């Protein structure tokens, strides 16, 4: 069984023949974990764990094996879970190649645990190590080990002599091993120092090289030869050590020789370190910063780093600065970078121009070079001292300032923004607005004039903005007409404050007002006539005409409406309508009397069909008068005349009316009514309306310009009986040949598939009122 780690508790054991001798209490007792952590940390810092085997101290183990006549000698560095051989000879494989064993194979761990010499004559019989796996795997039987330390006294392992058979170790053996341990410790001291610097040399991120001067026959330095480089040299340059070490700079990078040699000569001649920046085009154009110093009469060392990224960033920064400087100078706005000037008490008494641009000089009429570095008081002689507290407030409050001010008494006005930059500086960006302010003043004058004109207009005017429909302006006349403040309507949805009704007394929908329709993008202009109900209960007929207002891009920006009182016109129209109805009533009575007289007179006539035809023609004239009366006694829509004339002859679903809205006068209306009556009667008797499937289509269009505009109308029958021309021509045929205006212009085609009648007449004839 292994003994407890007494040394870890701060006690040291002296051991003889494998038995505990005596115990000494150290002056400073430390926690076991702290001691172990200190020792392991010291080993890690030493670098001894990084190189195993004979590489470092193998020659010293040869001395041990020869002096003590043993087959195996080791220098063991004991880590937490392993022992690493800083030097060894005679170890069997695979341990020799590995250069270490697990802690399960270590006798040296007990030297470290006791901080004392460990003597074992036969490990197979020794209670401390008889279960150690090194006995079978490595052949360790006899063991003599002494502690070894770092220069600071930290215990790190053991120097041990090993025999593969039992052996009695004598005092001379121990003395010899302890003496050699001192040599090992001295070598470790040198090695650790070298390892530390070599480790730093290898771990440097910067490239490092040592080089010697190459002189010509006259003794001038013409080149350098590389003696040593670190791994970072290859990483930074891409050059392998075997091609660099021993070679000259002109051999590995001739392109940089001319740039680097002046720096090297300066270091060699003056002995002063130098920092030199160079670009190596042979290495992809990389930039390197070299810190070169002399380390001997003919030797230098240099630490260098790749500063390509920094150099490119600097170049980009320079280009960016030039770019922004160019933009800065091209600004049409004036720019000021100012710095406050304070007195001894910290009060702002002035400010200095740190930077101004070209536009500043042009705007204020002063050369920028004469302002930079001077104060505002010096530049303007006190006339602009009001700017001092203004910009001081910007800095102290850390709040921006927007200003419109006149400079001096020049009559020139400027608008700008001042922003705080830091505790003492601010920036100002400004433009001259003299012309704009003058124009705005002129516009205000024009607006006042326009407002005066609008207010004196006899027509009410309202102005609304898009897209809400909020009414933003009304003149005095509109307020009189509407009896209220129209600007109370903040949107289209609030137009219900304007109450109105139609002719028939039904409520008028506020969304049908011209303003509402324009805001809804239904139209660009609209007109409506309503009976308006004022808030005081009075009513008046008004006409509302609206027109869209669009900006330069064609987008709707608002709308304007004109409101007119049409009560007088409505009264005249009502009186006129009453007279027309009376005339129409008397005319219909007269036609009735004519019909009665004709009936009595023609009673003896045996052919009563002619009498009934005559009566129907009178009825057609009567209905035409009704249409004129319903719309206007002077004119009527052509479609209304057609529908009214034919409704007594055929169902509406068998007649198609297709054409634009067209107005005809009284004469044209009566002529059209008689023509259609004749055609309809003929279709019922003989044509398309005489069966169940036939149809009649009436199409019309207007062609021509000015006084030459003519109405073209076509009567076409389909799906009726086969058509044959009439054998005789009666009054109806003659009436048809007279045409729309009584002057012909008729083409009759008795096609077998259906009668086709084409008529044309000038609009001026059809629209005559007399």
PENOR-V233025 format. One record per residue. N is the residue number from 0. RES is the residue in one letter. SS is DSSP state (a for helix, b for strand, c for the rest). Layout:
[[N,RES,SS] [N,RES,SS]]
//
This chain:
[[0,X,c] [1,X,c] [2,X,c] [3,X,c] [4,X,c] [5,X,c] [6,X,a] [7,X,a] [8,X,a] [9,X,c] [10,X,b] [11,X,b] [12,X,b] [13,X,b] [14,X,b] [15,X,b] [16,X,c] [17,X,c] [18,X,b] [19,X,b] [20,X,b] [21,X,b] [22,X,b] [23,X,b] [24,X,b] [25,X,c] [26,X,c] [27,X,c] [28,X,c] [29,X,c] [30,X,c] [31,X,a] [32,X,a] [33,X,a] [34,X,a] [35,X,a] [36,X,a] [37,X,a] [38,X,a] [39,X,a] [40,X,a] [41,X,a] [42,X,a] [43,X,a] [44,X,a] [45,X,a] [46,X,c] [47,X,a] [48,X,a] [49,X,a] [50,X,c] [51,X,c] [52,X,c] [53,X,a] [54,X,a] [55,X,a] [56,X,a] [57,X,a] [58,X,a] [59,X,a] [60,X,a] [61,X,a] [62,X,a] [63,X,a] [64,X,a] [65,X,a] [66,X,a] [67,X,a] [68,X,c] [69,X,c] [70,X,c] [71,X,b] [72,X,b] [73,X,b] [74,X,b] [75,X,b] [76,X,b] [77,X,b] [78,X,c] [79,X,c] [80,X,c] [81,X,b] [82,X,b] [83,X,b] [84,X,b] [85,X,b] [86,X,b] [87,X,b] [88,X,b] [89,X,c] [90,X,c] [91,X,c] [92,X,c] [93,X,c] [94,X,a] [95,X,a] [96,X,a] [97,X,a] [98,X,c] [99,X,b] [100,X,b] [101,X,b] [102,X,a] [103,X,a] [104,X,a] [105,X,c] [106,X,c] [107,X,a] [108,X,a] [109,X,a] [110,X,a] [111,X,a] [112,X,a] [113,X,a] [114,X,c] [115,X,c] [116,X,c] [117,X,b] [118,X,b] [119,X,b] [120,X,c] [121,X,c] [122,X,a] [123,X,a] [124,X,a] [125,X,c] [126,X,c] [127,X,c] [128,X,c] [129,X,c] [130,X,c] [131,X,c] [132,X,c] [133,X,a] [134,X,a] [135,X,a] [136,X,a] [137,X,c] [138,X,c] [139,X,c] [140,X,c] [141,X,b] [142,X,b] [143,X,b] [144,X,b] [145,X,b] [146,X,b] [147,X,b] [148,X,b] [149,X,c] [150,X,c] [151,X,c] [152,X,c] [153,X,c] [154,X,b] [155,X,b] [156,X,b] [157,X,b] [158,X,b] [159,X,b] [160,X,b] [161,X,b] [162,X,b] [163,X,c] [164,X,c] [165,X,c] [166,X,c] [167,X,c] [168,X,c] [169,X,c] [170,X,a] [171,X,a] [172,X,a] [173,X,a] [174,X,a] [175,X,a] [176,X,a] [177,X,a] [178,X,a] [179,X,a] [180,X,a] [181,X,a] [182,X,a] [183,X,a] [184,X,a] [185,X,a] [186,X,a] [187,X,a] [188,X,a] [189,X,a] [190,X,a] [191,X,a] [192,X,a] [193,X,a] [194,X,a] [195,X,a] [196,X,a] [197,X,a] [198,X,a] [199,X,a] [200,X,a] [201,X,a] [202,X,a] [203,X,c] [204,X,c] [205,X,c] [206,X,b] [207,X,b] [208,X,b] [209,X,b] [210,X,b] [211,X,b] [212,X,b] [213,X,b] [214,X,b] [215,X,c] [216,X,c] [217,X,c] [218,X,c] [219,X,c] [220,X,b] [221,X,b] [222,X,b] [223,X,b] [224,X,b] [225,X,b] [226,X,b] [227,X,b] [228,X,b] [229,X,c] [230,X,a] [231,X,a] [232,X,a] [233,X,a] [234,X,a] [235,X,a] [236,X,a] [237,X,c] [238,X,c] [239,X,c] [240,X,a] [241,X,a] [242,X,a] [243,X,a] [244,X,c] [245,X,c] [246,X,c] [247,X,b] [248,X,a] [249,X,a] [250,X,a] [251,X,a] [252,X,c] [253,X,a] [254,X,a] [255,X,a] [256,X,a] [257,X,a] [258,X,a] [259,X,a] [260,X,a] [261,X,a] [262,X,a] [263,X,a] [264,X,a] [265,X,a] [266,X,a] [267,X,a] [268,X,a] [269,X,a] [270,X,c] [271,X,c] [272,X,c] [273,X,b] [274,X,b] [275,X,b] [276,X,b] [277,X,b] [278,X,b] [279,X,b] [280,X,a] [281,X,a] [282,X,a] [283,X,c] [284,X,c] [285,X,b] [286,X,b] [287,X,b] [288,X,b] [289,X,b] [290,X,b] [291,X,b] [292,X,b] [293,X,b] [294,X,c] [295,X,c] [296,X,c] [297,X,c] [298,X,b] [299,X,b] [300,X,b] [301,X,b] [302,X,b] [303,X,b] [304,X,b] [305,X,b] [306,X,c] [307,X,a] [308,X,a] [309,X,a] [310,X,a] [311,X,a] [312,X,a] [313,X,a] [314,X,a] [315,X,a] [316,X,a] [317,X,a] [318,X,a] [319,X,a] [320,X,a] [321,X,a] [322,X,a] [323,X,a] [324,X,a] [325,X,a] [326,X,a] [327,X,a] [328,X,a] [329,X,a] [330,X,c] [331,X,c] [332,X,c] [333,X,b] [334,X,b] [335,X,b] [336,X,b] [337,X,b] [338,X,b] [339,X,b] [340,X,b] [341,X,b] [342,X,c] [343,X,c] [344,X,c] [345,X,c] [346,X,c] [347,X,b] [348,X,b] [349,X,b] [350,X,b] [351,X,b] [352,X,b] [353,X,b] [354,X,b] [355,X,b] [356,X,c] [357,X,a] [358,X,a] [359,X,a] [360,X,a] [361,X,a] [362,X,a] [363,X,a] [364,X,c] [365,X,c] [366,X,c] [367,X,a] [368,X,a] [369,X,a] [370,X,c] [371,X,c] [372,X,c] [373,X,c] [374,X,b] [375,X,a] [376,X,a] [377,X,a] [378,X,a] [379,X,a] [380,X,c] [381,X,c] [382,X,c] [383,X,c] [384,X,c] [385,X,a] [386,X,a] [387,X,a] [388,X,a] [389,X,a] [390,X,a] [391,X,a] [392,X,a] [393,X,a] [394,X,a] [395,X,a] [396,X,a] [397,X,c] [398,X,c] [399,X,c] [400,X,b] [401,X,b] [402,X,b] [403,X,b] [404,X,b] [405,X,b] [406,X,c] [407,X,c] [408,X,c] [409,X,c] [410,X,c] [411,X,c] [412,X,b] [413,X,b] [414,X,b] [415,X,b] [416,X,b] [417,X,b] [418,X,b] [419,X,b] [420,X,c] [421,X,c] [422,X,c] [423,X,c] [424,X,b] [425,X,b] [426,X,b] [427,X,b] [428,X,b] [429,X,b] [430,X,b] [431,X,b] [432,X,c] [433,X,a] [434,X,a] [435,X,a] [436,X,a] [437,X,a] [438,X,a] [439,X,a] [440,X,a] [441,X,a] [442,X,a] [443,X,a] [444,X,a] [445,X,a] [446,X,a] [447,X,a] [448,X,a] [449,X,a] [450,X,a] [451,X,a] [452,X,a] [453,X,a] [454,X,a] [455,X,a] [456,X,c] [457,X,c] [458,X,c] [459,X,b] [460,X,b] [461,X,b] [462,X,b] [463,X,b] [464,X,b] [465,X,c] [466,X,c] [467,X,c] [468,X,c] [469,X,c] [470,X,b] [471,X,b] [472,X,b] [473,X,b] [474,X,c] [475,X,a] [476,X,a] [477,X,a] [478,X,a] [479,X,a] [480,X,a] [481,X,a] [482,X,c] [483,X,c] [484,X,c] [485,X,a] [486,X,a] [487,X,a] [488,X,c] [489,X,c] [490,X,c] [491,X,a] [492,X,a] [493,X,a] [494,X,a] [495,X,a] [496,X,a] [497,X,c] [498,X,b] [499,X,b] [500,X,b] [501,X,c] [502,X,c] [503,X,c] [504,X,c] [505,X,c] [506,X,b] [507,X,c] [508,X,c] [509,X,a] [510,X,a] [511,X,a] [512,X,c] [513,X,a] [514,X,a] [515,X,a] [516,X,a] [517,X,a] [518,X,a] [519,X,c] [520,X,c] [521,X,c] [522,X,c] [523,X,c] [524,X,b] [525,X,b] [526,X,b] [527,X,b] [528,X,b] [529,X,b] [530,X,b] [531,X,b] [532,X,b] [533,X,c] [534,X,c] [535,X,c] [536,X,c] [537,X,c] [538,X,b] [539,X,b] [540,X,b] [541,X,b] [542,X,b] [543,X,b] [544,X,b] [545,X,b] [546,X,b] [547,X,b] [548,X,b] [549,X,b] [550,X,c] [551,X,c] [552,X,c] [553,X,c] [554,X,c] [555,X,b] [556,X,b] [557,X,b] [558,X,b] [559,X,b] [560,X,b] [561,X,b] [562,X,b] [563,X,b] [564,X,b] [565,X,c] [566,X,a] [567,X,a] [568,X,a] [569,X,a] [570,X,a] [571,X,a] [572,X,a] [573,X,a] [574,X,a] [575,X,a] [576,X,a] [577,X,a] [578,X,a] [579,X,a] [580,X,a] [581,X,a] [582,X,a] [583,X,a] [584,X,a] [585,X,a] [586,X,a] [587,X,a] [588,X,a] [589,X,a] [590,X,a] [591,X,a] [592,X,a] [593,X,a] [594,X,a] [595,X,a] [596,X,a] [597,X,a] [598,X,a] [599,X,a] [600,X,a] [601,X,c] [602,X,c] [603,X,c] [604,X,c] [605,X,c] [606,X,c] [607,X,a] [608,X,a] [609,X,a] [610,X,a] [611,X,a] [612,X,a] [613,X,a] [614,X,a] [615,X,a] [616,X,a] [617,X,a] [618,X,a] [619,X,a] [620,X,a] [621,X,a] [622,X,a] [623,X,a] [624,X,a] [625,X,a] [626,X,a] [627,X,a] [628,X,a] [629,X,a] [630,X,a] [631,X,b] [632,X,c] [633,X,c] [634,X,b] [635,X,b] [636,X,b] [637,X,a] [638,X,a] [639,X,a] [640,X,a] [641,X,a] [642,X,a] [643,X,a] [644,X,a] [645,X,a] [646,X,c] [647,X,c] [648,X,c] [649,X,c] [650,X,c] [651,X,a] [652,X,a] [653,X,a] [654,X,b] [655,X,b] [656,X,b] [657,X,b] [658,X,c] [659,X,c] [660,X,c] [661,X,c] [662,X,b] [663,X,b] [664,X,b] [665,X,a] [666,X,a] [667,X,a] [668,X,a] [669,X,a] [670,X,a] [671,X,a] [672,X,a] [673,X,a] [674,X,a] [675,X,a] [676,X,a] [677,X,a] [678,X,a] [679,X,a] [680,X,a] [681,X,a] [682,X,a] [683,X,a] [684,X,a] [685,X,c] [686,X,c] [687,X,a] [688,X,a] [689,X,a] [690,X,c] [691,X,c] [692,X,c] [693,X,c] [694,X,b] [695,X,b] [696,X,b] [697,X,b] [698,X,b] [699,X,b] [700,X,b] [701,X,b] [702,X,b] [703,X,c] [704,X,c] [705,X,a] [706,X,a] [707,X,a] [708,X,c] [709,X,b] [710,X,b] [711,X,b] [712,X,b] [713,X,b] [714,X,b] [715,X,b] [716,X,b] [717,X,b] [718,X,c] [719,X,c] [720,X,c] [721,X,c] [722,X,c] [723,X,c] [724,X,c] [725,X,c] [726,X,c] [727,X,c] [728,X,c] [729,X,c] [730,X,a] [731,X,a] [732,X,a] [733,X,a] [734,X,a] [735,X,a] [736,X,a] [737,X,a] [738,X,c] [739,X,c] [740,X,c] [741,X,c] [742,X,c] [743,X,c] [744,X,c] [745,X,b] [746,X,b] [747,X,b] [748,X,b] [749,X,b] [750,X,b] [751,X,c] [752,X,c] [753,X,b] [754,X,b] [755,X,b] [756,X,b] [757,X,b] [758,X,b] [759,X,b] [760,X,b] [761,X,b] [762,X,a] [763,X,a] [764,X,a] [765,X,a] [766,X,c] [767,X,c] [768,X,c] [769,X,c]]
//
